[in-house]
Structure formats: structure tokens, C-alpha cells
Amino acid sequence: MNTQRAKEIAASPVMVHVTHGGVPIYIQHVDEKTETARIYPLNEPENEQNVPLHSLLEQ
């Protein structure tokens, strides 16, 4: 996923279906400098992690 699209999804009030490794996730924040995103699985909000943007897939 590119940086601009990830930022749009993170800022959107509408839930967009995005996955990381096949798991539905929520994007909390996008870091343009490192091209990473702070995410968590929808069913595990306590399991936050930073992942490369290229590993995210919009469904």
C-alpha cells in the first residue's frame, strides 16, 4: 500500500477493509519517513505493532 492511501484510510471515518498477513487490521498512524504504519488486529486492539506499508493490503 502506498503512503498516501494509508494516510487516507487512517483519517477516514469509514471503516476500510485492510489486512496484514491475512488478518483484518485497523491503521492508527502512518509514518511517512519510515514508510511504516501503527496497526492492530480488529479482534486484538491491545496487540499494537509497527509494520511496513508494503505489507498492508486493501481488500
CHARMM-style PDB file with segment names, atoms N, HN, CA, C and O in Angstrom:
ATOM      1  N   MET     1       0.845  -1.161   0.000  1.00  0.00      PROA
ATOM      2  CA  MET     1       0.000   0.000   0.000  1.00  0.00      PROA
ATOM      3  C   MET     1       0.899   1.234   0.000  1.00  0.00      PROA
ATOM      4  O   MET     1       1.936   1.255   0.663  1.00  0.00      PROA
ATOM      5  N   ASN     2       0.500   2.250  -0.737  1.00  0.00      PROA
ATOM      6  HN  ASN     2      -0.343   2.233  -1.276  1.00  0.00      PROA
ATOM      7  CA  ASN     2       1.331   3.451  -0.749  1.00  0.00      PROA
ATOM      8  C   ASN     2       0.999   4.351   0.443  1.00  0.00      PROA
ATOM      9  O   ASN     2      -0.056   4.219   1.064  1.00  0.00      PROA
ATOM     10  N   THR     3       1.914   5.259   0.745  1.00  0.00      PROA
ATOM     11  HN  THR     3       2.771   5.366   0.241  1.00  0.00      PROA
ATOM     12  CA  THR     3       1.803   6.110   1.924  1.00  0.00      PROA
ATOM     13  C   THR     3       0.544   6.956   1.899  1.00  0.00      PROA
ATOM     14  O   THR     3      -0.158   7.053   2.905  1.00  0.00      PROA
ATOM     15  N   GLN     4       0.250   7.572   0.755  1.00  0.00      PROA
ATOM     16  HN  GLN     4       0.821   7.492  -0.063  1.00  0.00      PROA
ATOM     17  CA  GLN     4      -0.913   8.459   0.673  1.00  0.00      PROA
ATOM     18  C   GLN     4      -2.212   7.699   0.946  1.00  0.00      PROA
ATOM     19  O   GLN     4      -3.072   8.188   1.678  1.00  0.00      PROA
ATOM     20  N   ARG     5      -2.356   6.525   0.372  1.00  0.00      PROA
ATOM     21  HN  ARG     5      -1.657   6.128  -0.223  1.00  0.00      PROA
ATOM     22  CA  ARG     5      -3.584   5.750   0.582  1.00  0.00      PROA
ATOM     23  C   ARG     5      -3.702   5.317   2.042  1.00  0.00      PROA
ATOM     24  O   ARG     5      -4.794   5.362   2.607  1.00  0.00      PROA
ATOM     25  N   ALA     6      -2.623   4.907   2.647  1.00  0.00      PROA
ATOM     26  HN  ALA     6      -1.736   4.870   2.188  1.00  0.00      PROA
ATOM     27  CA  ALA     6      -2.651   4.515   4.055  1.00  0.00      PROA
ATOM     28  C   ALA     6      -3.073   5.687   4.938  1.00  0.00      PROA
ATOM     29  O   ALA     6      -3.841   5.505   5.883  1.00  0.00      PROA
ATOM     30  N   LYS     7      -2.572   6.898   4.636  1.00  0.00      PROA
ATOM     31  HN  LYS     7      -1.948   7.046   3.869  1.00  0.00      PROA
ATOM     32  CA  LYS     7      -2.962   8.078   5.393  1.00  0.00      PROA
ATOM     33  C   LYS     7      -4.450   8.385   5.211  1.00  0.00      PROA
ATOM     34  O   LYS     7      -5.129   8.757   6.168  1.00  0.00      PROA
ATOM     35  N   GLU     8      -4.954   8.232   3.991  1.00  0.00      PROA
ATOM     36  HN  GLU     8      -4.403   7.930   3.214  1.00  0.00      PROA
ATOM     37  CA  GLU     8      -6.378   8.458   3.728  1.00  0.00      PROA
ATOM     38  C   GLU     8      -7.235   7.491   4.545  1.00  0.00      PROA
ATOM     39  O   GLU     8      -8.240   7.889   5.134  1.00  0.00      PROA
ATOM     40  N   ILE     9      -6.838   6.240   4.575  1.00  0.00      PROA
ATOM     41  HN  ILE     9      -6.021   5.917   4.096  1.00  0.00      PROA
ATOM     42  CA  ILE     9      -7.593   5.226   5.322  1.00  0.00      PROA
ATOM     43  C   ILE     9      -7.549   5.532   6.813  1.00  0.00      PROA
ATOM     44  O   ILE     9      -8.571   5.444   7.493  1.00  0.00      PROA
ATOM     45  N   ALA    10      -6.380   5.888   7.323  1.00  0.00      PROA
ATOM     46  HN  ALA    10      -5.550   5.959   6.770  1.00  0.00      PROA
ATOM     47  CA  ALA    10      -6.239   6.183   8.752  1.00  0.00      PROA
ATOM     48  C   ALA    10      -7.102   7.375   9.162  1.00  0.00      PROA
ATOM     49  O   ALA    10      -7.630   7.400  10.274  1.00  0.00      PROA
ATOM     50  N   ALA    11      -7.249   8.353   8.282  1.00  0.00      PROA
ATOM     51  HN  ALA    11      -6.820   8.332   7.379  1.00  0.00      PROA
ATOM     52  CA  ALA    11      -8.017   9.563   8.590  1.00  0.00      PROA
ATOM     53  C   ALA    11      -9.513   9.424   8.313  1.00  0.00      PROA
ATOM     54  O   ALA    11     -10.304  10.260   8.749  1.00  0.00      PROA
ATOM     55  N   SER    12      -9.897   8.386   7.601  1.00  0.00      PROA
ATOM     56  HN  SER    12      -9.254   7.706   7.248  1.00  0.00      PROA
ATOM     57  CA  SER    12     -11.292   8.229   7.188  1.00  0.00      PROA
ATOM     58  C   SER    12     -12.195   7.754   8.333  1.00  0.00      PROA
ATOM     59  O   SER    12     -11.822   6.864   9.097  1.00  0.00      PROA
ATOM     60  N   PRO    13     -13.390   8.358   8.444  1.00  0.00      PROA
ATOM     61  CA  PRO    13     -14.345   7.878   9.450  1.00  0.00      PROA
ATOM     62  C   PRO    13     -15.019   6.567   9.011  1.00  0.00      PROA
ATOM     63  O   PRO    13     -15.660   5.895   9.818  1.00  0.00      PROA
ATOM     64  N   VAL    14     -14.869   6.217   7.743  1.00  0.00      PROA
ATOM     65  HN  VAL    14     -14.348   6.764   7.087  1.00  0.00      PROA
ATOM     66  CA  VAL    14     -15.453   4.984   7.203  1.00  0.00      PROA
ATOM     67  C   VAL    14     -14.452   3.853   7.346  1.00  0.00      PROA
ATOM     68  O   VAL    14     -13.281   4.008   7.001  1.00  0.00      PROA
ATOM     69  N   MET    15     -14.904   2.729   7.849  1.00  0.00      PROA
ATOM     70  HN  MET    15     -15.855   2.603   8.130  1.00  0.00      PROA
ATOM     71  CA  MET    15     -14.029   1.570   8.037  1.00  0.00      PROA
ATOM     72  C   MET    15     -13.699   0.951   6.676  1.00  0.00      PROA
ATOM     73  O   MET    15     -14.591   0.534   5.938  1.00  0.00      PROA
ATOM     74  N   VAL    16     -12.410   0.901   6.360  1.00  0.00      PROA
ATOM     75  HN  VAL    16     -11.685   1.240   6.959  1.00  0.00      PROA
ATOM     76  CA  VAL    16     -11.934   0.299   5.111  1.00  0.00      PROA
ATOM     77  C   VAL    16     -11.318  -1.046   5.457  1.00  0.00      PROA
ATOM     78  O   VAL    16     -10.564  -1.157   6.423  1.00  0.00      PROA
ATOM     79  N   HSD    17     -11.639  -2.070   4.668  1.00  0.00      PROA
ATOM     80  HN  HSD    17     -12.252  -1.980   3.884  1.00  0.00      PROA
ATOM     81  CA  HSD    17     -11.137  -3.417   4.942  1.00  0.00      PROA
ATOM     82  C   HSD    17      -9.690  -3.527   4.488  1.00  0.00      PROA
ATOM     83  O   HSD    17      -9.404  -3.563   3.291  1.00  0.00      PROA
ATOM     84  N   VAL    18      -8.773  -3.582   5.465  1.00  0.00      PROA
ATOM     85  HN  VAL    18      -9.006  -3.554   6.437  1.00  0.00      PROA
ATOM     86  CA  VAL    18      -7.329  -3.710   5.208  1.00  0.00      PROA
ATOM     87  C   VAL    18      -6.825  -4.908   5.997  1.00  0.00      PROA
ATOM     88  O   VAL    18      -7.258  -5.151   7.123  1.00  0.00      PROA
ATOM     89  N   THR    19      -5.902  -5.656   5.393  1.00  0.00      PROA
ATOM     90  HN  THR    19      -5.550  -5.458   4.478  1.00  0.00      PROA
ATOM     91  CA  THR    19      -5.341  -6.813   6.083  1.00  0.00      PROA
ATOM     92  C   THR    19      -3.815  -6.725   6.144  1.00  0.00      PROA
ATOM     93  O   THR    19      -3.169  -6.057   5.337  1.00  0.00      PROA
ATOM     94  N   HSD    20      -3.276  -7.422   7.128  1.00  0.00      PROA
ATOM     95  HN  HSD    20      -3.800  -7.965   7.784  1.00  0.00      PROA
ATOM     96  CA  HSD    20      -1.819  -7.599   7.276  1.00  0.00      PROA
ATOM     97  C   HSD    20      -1.621  -9.084   7.530  1.00  0.00      PROA
ATOM     98  O   HSD    20      -2.034  -9.599   8.569  1.00  0.00      PROA
ATOM     99  N   GLY    21      -0.999  -9.763   6.602  1.00  0.00      PROA
ATOM    100  HN  GLY    21      -0.663  -9.345   5.759  1.00  0.00      PROA
ATOM    101  CA  GLY    21      -0.810 -11.205   6.741  1.00  0.00      PROA
ATOM    102  C   GLY    21      -2.126 -11.962   6.777  1.00  0.00      PROA
ATOM    103  O   GLY    21      -2.235 -13.008   7.417  1.00  0.00      PROA
ATOM    104  N   GLY    22      -3.129 -11.426   6.084  1.00  0.00      PROA
ATOM    105  HN  GLY    22      -3.041 -10.576   5.564  1.00  0.00      PROA
ATOM    106  CA  GLY    22      -4.432 -12.083   6.026  1.00  0.00      PROA
ATOM    107  C   GLY    22      -5.353 -11.756   7.194  1.00  0.00      PROA
ATOM    108  O   GLY    22      -6.494 -12.217   7.227  1.00  0.00      PROA
ATOM    109  N   VAL    23      -4.870 -10.963   8.157  1.00  0.00      PROA
ATOM    110  HN  VAL    23      -3.943 -10.589   8.130  1.00  0.00      PROA
ATOM    111  CA  VAL    23      -5.649 -10.609   9.344  1.00  0.00      PROA
ATOM    112  C   VAL    23      -6.214  -9.196   9.180  1.00  0.00      PROA
ATOM    113  O   VAL    23      -5.457  -8.272   8.882  1.00  0.00      PROA
ATOM    114  N   PRO    24      -7.525  -9.005   9.367  1.00  0.00      PROA
ATOM    115  CA  PRO    24      -8.104  -7.658   9.284  1.00  0.00      PROA
ATOM    116  C   PRO    24      -7.513  -6.755  10.372  1.00  0.00      PROA
ATOM    117  O   PRO    24      -7.436  -7.132  11.542  1.00  0.00      PROA
ATOM    118  N   ILE    25      -7.096  -5.550   9.953  1.00  0.00      PROA
ATOM    119  HN  ILE    25      -7.159  -5.243   9.003  1.00  0.00      PROA
ATOM    120  CA  ILE    25      -6.431  -4.642  10.892  1.00  0.00      PROA
ATOM    121  C   ILE    25      -7.037  -3.240  10.819  1.00  0.00      PROA
ATOM    122  O   ILE    25      -7.786  -2.904   9.902  1.00  0.00      PROA
ATOM    123  N   TYR    26      -6.680  -2.433  11.831  1.00  0.00      PROA
ATOM    124  HN  TYR    26      -6.072  -2.706  12.577  1.00  0.00      PROA
ATOM    125  CA  TYR    26      -7.032  -1.015  11.888  1.00  0.00      PROA
ATOM    126  C   TYR    26      -5.726  -0.230  11.848  1.00  0.00      PROA
ATOM    127  O   TYR    26      -4.787  -0.546  12.578  1.00  0.00      PROA
ATOM    128  N   ILE    27      -5.666   0.794  10.997  1.00  0.00      PROA
ATOM    129  HN  ILE    27      -6.429   1.050  10.404  1.00  0.00      PROA
ATOM    130  CA  ILE    27      -4.474   1.643  10.902  1.00  0.00      PROA
ATOM    131  C   ILE    27      -4.652   2.822  11.857  1.00  0.00      PROA
ATOM    132  O   ILE    27      -5.587   3.609  11.714  1.00  0.00      PROA
ATOM    133  N   GLN    28      -3.755   2.936  12.823  1.00  0.00      PROA
ATOM    134  HN  GLN    28      -2.995   2.297  12.940  1.00  0.00      PROA
ATOM    135  CA  GLN    28      -3.814   4.033  13.782  1.00  0.00      PROA
ATOM    136  C   GLN    28      -3.047   5.257  13.298  1.00  0.00      PROA
ATOM    137  O   GLN    28      -3.519   6.388  13.418  1.00  0.00      PROA
ATOM    138  N   HSD    29      -1.867   5.019  12.753  1.00  0.00      PROA
ATOM    139  HN  HSD    29      -1.484   4.100  12.655  1.00  0.00      PROA
ATOM    140  CA  HSD    29      -0.985   6.121  12.380  1.00  0.00      PROA
ATOM    141  C   HSD    29      -0.061   5.673  11.252  1.00  0.00      PROA
ATOM    142  O   HSD    29       0.325   4.507  11.171  1.00  0.00      PROA
ATOM    143  N   VAL    30       0.286   6.621  10.385  1.00  0.00      PROA
ATOM    144  HN  VAL    30      -0.028   7.568  10.450  1.00  0.00      PROA
ATOM    145  CA  VAL    30       1.215   6.348   9.290  1.00  0.00      PROA
ATOM    146  C   VAL    30       2.437   7.246   9.455  1.00  0.00      PROA
ATOM    147  O   VAL    30       2.302   8.456   9.637  1.00  0.00      PROA
ATOM    148  N   ASP    31       3.621   6.658   9.392  1.00  0.00      PROA
ATOM    149  HN  ASP    31       3.730   5.675   9.244  1.00  0.00      PROA
ATOM    150  CA  ASP    31       4.869   7.404   9.472  1.00  0.00      PROA
ATOM    151  C   ASP    31       5.463   7.469   8.067  1.00  0.00      PROA
ATOM    152  O   ASP    31       5.981   6.478   7.552  1.00  0.00      PROA
ATOM    153  N   GLU    32       5.381   8.642   7.461  1.00  0.00      PROA
ATOM    154  HN  GLU    32       4.961   9.447   7.879  1.00  0.00      PROA
ATOM    155  CA  GLU    32       5.864   8.809   6.086  1.00  0.00      PROA
ATOM    156  C   GLU    32       7.368   8.614   5.967  1.00  0.00      PROA
ATOM    157  O   GLU    32       7.840   8.065   4.971  1.00  0.00      PROA
ATOM    158  N   LYS    33       8.129   9.053   6.965  1.00  0.00      PROA
ATOM    159  HN  LYS    33       7.745   9.498   7.774  1.00  0.00      PROA
ATOM    160  CA  LYS    33       9.595   8.978   6.897  1.00  0.00      PROA
ATOM    161  C   LYS    33      10.088   7.542   6.853  1.00  0.00      PROA
ATOM    162  O   LYS    33      11.000   7.220   6.092  1.00  0.00      PROA
ATOM    163  N   THR    34       9.489   6.674   7.667  1.00  0.00      PROA
ATOM    164  HN  THR    34       8.748   6.935   8.286  1.00  0.00      PROA
ATOM    165  CA  THR    34       9.940   5.281   7.715  1.00  0.00      PROA
ATOM    166  C   THR    34       9.069   4.356   6.874  1.00  0.00      PROA
ATOM    167  O   THR    34       9.348   3.162   6.760  1.00  0.00      PROA
ATOM    168  N   GLU    35       8.002   4.920   6.280  1.00  0.00      PROA
ATOM    169  HN  GLU    35       7.776   5.890   6.373  1.00  0.00      PROA
ATOM    170  CA  GLU    35       7.051   4.143   5.474  1.00  0.00      PROA
ATOM    171  C   GLU    35       6.514   2.946   6.250  1.00  0.00      PROA
ATOM    172  O   GLU    35       6.466   1.822   5.749  1.00  0.00      PROA
ATOM    173  N   THR    36       6.109   3.225   7.498  1.00  0.00      PROA
ATOM    174  HN  THR    36       6.148   4.137   7.905  1.00  0.00      PROA
ATOM    175  CA  THR    36       5.505   2.205   8.343  1.00  0.00      PROA
ATOM    176  C   THR    36       4.160   2.702   8.853  1.00  0.00      PROA
ATOM    177  O   THR    36       3.844   3.889   8.770  1.00  0.00      PROA
ATOM    178  N   ALA    37       3.386   1.776   9.376  1.00  0.00      PROA
ATOM    179  HN  ALA    37       3.643   0.812   9.443  1.00  0.00      PROA
ATOM    180  CA  ALA    37       2.087   2.115   9.961  1.00  0.00      PROA
ATOM    181  C   ALA    37       1.968   1.459  11.330  1.00  0.00      PROA
ATOM    182  O   ALA    37       2.452   0.348  11.545  1.00  0.00      PROA
ATOM    183  N   ARG    38       1.315   2.166  12.254  1.00  0.00      PROA
ATOM    184  HN  ARG    38       0.922   3.069  12.079  1.00  0.00      PROA
ATOM    185  CA  ARG    38       0.987   1.610  13.568  1.00  0.00      PROA
ATOM    186  C   ARG    38      -0.390   0.989  13.407  1.00  0.00      PROA
ATOM    187  O   ARG    38      -1.358   1.681  13.093  1.00  0.00      PROA
ATOM    188  N   ILE    39      -0.475  -0.320  13.624  1.00  0.00      PROA
ATOM    189  HN  ILE    39       0.312  -0.882  13.879  1.00  0.00      PROA
ATOM    190  CA  ILE    39      -1.731  -1.051  13.387  1.00  0.00      PROA
ATOM    191  C   ILE    39      -2.066  -1.934  14.579  1.00  0.00      PROA
ATOM    192  O   ILE    39      -1.250  -2.133  15.479  1.00  0.00      PROA
ATOM    193  N   TYR    40      -3.285  -2.458  14.565  1.00  0.00      PROA
ATOM    194  HN  TYR    40      -3.948  -2.297  13.834  1.00  0.00      PROA
ATOM    195  CA  TYR    40      -3.644  -3.556  15.466  1.00  0.00      PROA
ATOM    196  C   TYR    40      -4.724  -4.401  14.804  1.00  0.00      PROA
ATOM    197  O   TYR    40      -5.540  -3.881  14.042  1.00  0.00      PROA
ATOM    198  N   PRO    41      -4.734  -5.709  15.091  1.00  0.00      PROA
ATOM    199  CA  PRO    41      -5.787  -6.577  14.567  1.00  0.00      PROA
ATOM    200  C   PRO    41      -7.139  -6.142  15.154  1.00  0.00      PROA
ATOM    201  O   PRO    41      -7.218  -5.760  16.321  1.00  0.00      PROA
ATOM    202  N   LEU    42      -8.182  -6.202  14.349  1.00  0.00      PROA
ATOM    203  HN  LEU    42      -8.117  -6.513  13.401  1.00  0.00      PROA
ATOM    204  CA  LEU    42      -9.502  -5.770  14.809  1.00  0.00      PROA
ATOM    205  C   LEU    42      -9.966  -6.535  16.041  1.00  0.00      PROA
ATOM    206  O   LEU    42     -10.645  -5.973  16.901  1.00  0.00      PROA
ATOM    207  N   ASN    43      -9.608  -7.802  16.134  1.00  0.00      PROA
ATOM    208  HN  ASN    43      -9.056  -8.258  15.436  1.00  0.00      PROA
ATOM    209  CA  ASN    43     -10.048  -8.605  17.280  1.00  0.00      PROA
ATOM    210  C   ASN    43      -9.051  -8.603  18.438  1.00  0.00      PROA
ATOM    211  O   ASN    43      -9.274  -9.273  19.446  1.00  0.00      PROA
ATOM    212  N   GLU    44      -7.942  -7.848  18.300  1.00  0.00      PROA
ATOM    213  HN  GLU    44      -7.761  -7.305  17.480  1.00  0.00      PROA
ATOM    214  CA  GLU    44      -6.928  -7.755  19.359  1.00  0.00      PROA
ATOM    215  C   GLU    44      -6.404  -6.326  19.467  1.00  0.00      PROA
ATOM    216  O   GLU    44      -5.242  -6.085  19.141  1.00  0.00      PROA
ATOM    217  N   PRO    45      -7.217  -5.374  19.911  1.00  0.00      PROA
ATOM    218  CA  PRO    45      -6.767  -3.976  19.944  1.00  0.00      PROA
ATOM    219  C   PRO    45      -5.563  -3.731  20.861  1.00  0.00      PROA
ATOM    220  O   PRO    45      -4.884  -2.713  20.730  1.00  0.00      PROA
ATOM    221  N   GLU    46      -5.297  -4.653  21.782  1.00  0.00      PROA
ATOM    222  HN  GLU    46      -5.848  -5.480  21.888  1.00  0.00      PROA
ATOM    223  CA  GLU    46      -4.146  -4.479  22.667  1.00  0.00      PROA
ATOM    224  C   GLU    46      -2.838  -4.906  21.990  1.00  0.00      PROA
ATOM    225  O   GLU    46      -1.761  -4.665  22.537  1.00  0.00      PROA
ATOM    226  N   ASN    47      -2.912  -5.528  20.824  1.00  0.00      PROA
ATOM    227  HN  ASN    47      -3.786  -5.724  20.381  1.00  0.00      PROA
ATOM    228  CA  ASN    47      -1.743  -6.057  20.117  1.00  0.00      PROA
ATOM    229  C   ASN    47      -1.264  -5.076  19.039  1.00  0.00      PROA
ATOM    230  O   ASN    47      -1.291  -5.394  17.850  1.00  0.00      PROA
ATOM    231  N   GLU    48      -0.830  -3.891  19.460  1.00  0.00      PROA
ATOM    232  HN  GLU    48      -0.809  -3.634  20.426  1.00  0.00      PROA
ATOM    233  CA  GLU    48      -0.356  -2.881  18.515  1.00  0.00      PROA
ATOM    234  C   GLU    48       1.031  -3.252  18.004  1.00  0.00      PROA
ATOM    235  O   GLU    48       1.839  -3.848  18.716  1.00  0.00      PROA
ATOM    236  N   GLN    49       1.285  -2.882  16.742  1.00  0.00      PROA
ATOM    237  HN  GLN    49       0.628  -2.398  16.163  1.00  0.00      PROA
ATOM    238  CA  GLN    49       2.597  -3.134  16.161  1.00  0.00      PROA
ATOM    239  C   GLN    49       2.868  -2.168  15.022  1.00  0.00      PROA
ATOM    240  O   GLN    49       1.940  -1.631  14.418  1.00  0.00      PROA
ATOM    241  N   ASN    50       4.141  -1.950  14.733  1.00  0.00      PROA
ATOM    242  HN  ASN    50       4.895  -2.386  15.224  1.00  0.00      PROA
ATOM    243  CA  ASN    50       4.557  -1.153  13.583  1.00  0.00      PROA
ATOM    244  C   ASN    50       4.933  -2.118  12.472  1.00  0.00      PROA
ATOM    245  O   ASN    50       5.689  -3.067  12.678  1.00  0.00      PROA
ATOM    246  N   VAL    51       4.385  -1.854  11.281  1.00  0.00      PROA
ATOM    247  HN  VAL    51       3.770  -1.084  11.114  1.00  0.00      PROA
ATOM    248  CA  VAL    51       4.650  -2.736  10.140  1.00  0.00      PROA
ATOM    249  C   VAL    51       4.953  -1.896   8.901  1.00  0.00      PROA
ATOM    250  O   VAL    51       4.520  -0.747   8.815  1.00  0.00      PROA
ATOM    251  N   PRO    52       5.692  -2.457   7.938  1.00  0.00      PROA
ATOM    252  CA  PRO    52       5.953  -1.731   6.692  1.00  0.00      PROA
ATOM    253  C   PRO    52       4.653  -1.546   5.908  1.00  0.00      PROA
ATOM    254  O   PRO    52       3.805  -2.438   5.881  1.00  0.00      PROA
ATOM    255  N   LEU    53       4.503  -0.387   5.272  1.00  0.00      PROA
ATOM    256  HN  LEU    53       5.192   0.337   5.294  1.00  0.00      PROA
ATOM    257  CA  LEU    53       3.290  -0.128   4.493  1.00  0.00      PROA
ATOM    258  C   LEU    53       3.099  -1.147   3.370  1.00  0.00      PROA
ATOM    259  O   LEU    53       1.968  -1.499   3.035  1.00  0.00      PROA
ATOM    260  N   HSD    54       4.202  -1.618   2.792  1.00  0.00      PROA
ATOM    261  HN  HSD    54       5.120  -1.332   3.065  1.00  0.00      PROA
ATOM    262  CA  HSD    54       4.083  -2.565   1.680  1.00  0.00      PROA
ATOM    263  C   HSD    54       3.453  -3.901   2.114  1.00  0.00      PROA
ATOM    264  O   HSD    54       3.038  -4.692   1.267  1.00  0.00      PROA
ATOM    265  N   SER    55       3.382  -4.150   3.427  1.00  0.00      PROA
ATOM    266  HN  SER    55       3.719  -3.508   4.115  1.00  0.00      PROA
ATOM    267  CA  SER    55       2.795  -5.407   3.898  1.00  0.00      PROA
ATOM    268  C   SER    55       1.285  -5.307   4.109  1.00  0.00      PROA
ATOM    269  O   SER    55       0.650  -6.298   4.470  1.00  0.00      PROA
ATOM    270  N   LEU    56       0.700  -4.124   3.889  1.00  0.00      PROA
ATOM    271  HN  LEU    56       1.216  -3.319   3.596  1.00  0.00      PROA
ATOM    272  CA  LEU    56      -0.746  -3.936   4.071  1.00  0.00      PROA
ATOM    273  C   LEU    56      -1.463  -4.101   2.737  1.00  0.00      PROA
ATOM    274  O   LEU    56      -0.964  -3.685   1.691  1.00  0.00      PROA
ATOM    275  N   LEU    57      -2.629  -4.709   2.791  1.00  0.00      PROA
ATOM    276  HN  LEU    57      -3.034  -5.046   3.640  1.00  0.00      PROA
ATOM    277  CA  LEU    57      -3.392  -4.977   1.577  1.00  0.00      PROA
ATOM    278  C   LEU    57      -4.835  -4.503   1.770  1.00  0.00      PROA
ATOM    279  O   LEU    57      -5.533  -4.945   2.682  1.00  0.00      PROA
ATOM    280  N   GLU    58      -5.262  -3.596   0.894  1.00  0.00      PROA
ATOM    281  HN  GLU    58      -4.695  -3.237   0.153  1.00  0.00      PROA
ATOM    282  CA  GLU    58      -6.650  -3.131   0.916  1.00  0.00      PROA
ATOM    283  C   GLU    58      -7.505  -4.116   0.137  1.00  0.00      PROA
ATOM    284  O   GLU    58      -7.176  -4.480  -0.992  1.00  0.00      PROA
ATOM    285  N   GLN    59      -8.601  -4.545   0.744  1.00  0.00      PROA
ATOM    286  HN  GLN    59      -8.868  -4.249   1.661  1.00  0.00      PROA
ATOM    287  CA  GLN    59      -9.478  -5.533   0.121  1.00  0.00      PROA
ATOM    288  C   GLN    59     -10.536  -4.860  -0.734  1.00  0.00      PROA
ATOM    289  OT1 GLN    59     -11.365  -5.540  -1.338  1.00  0.00      PROA
TER     290      GLN     59
END
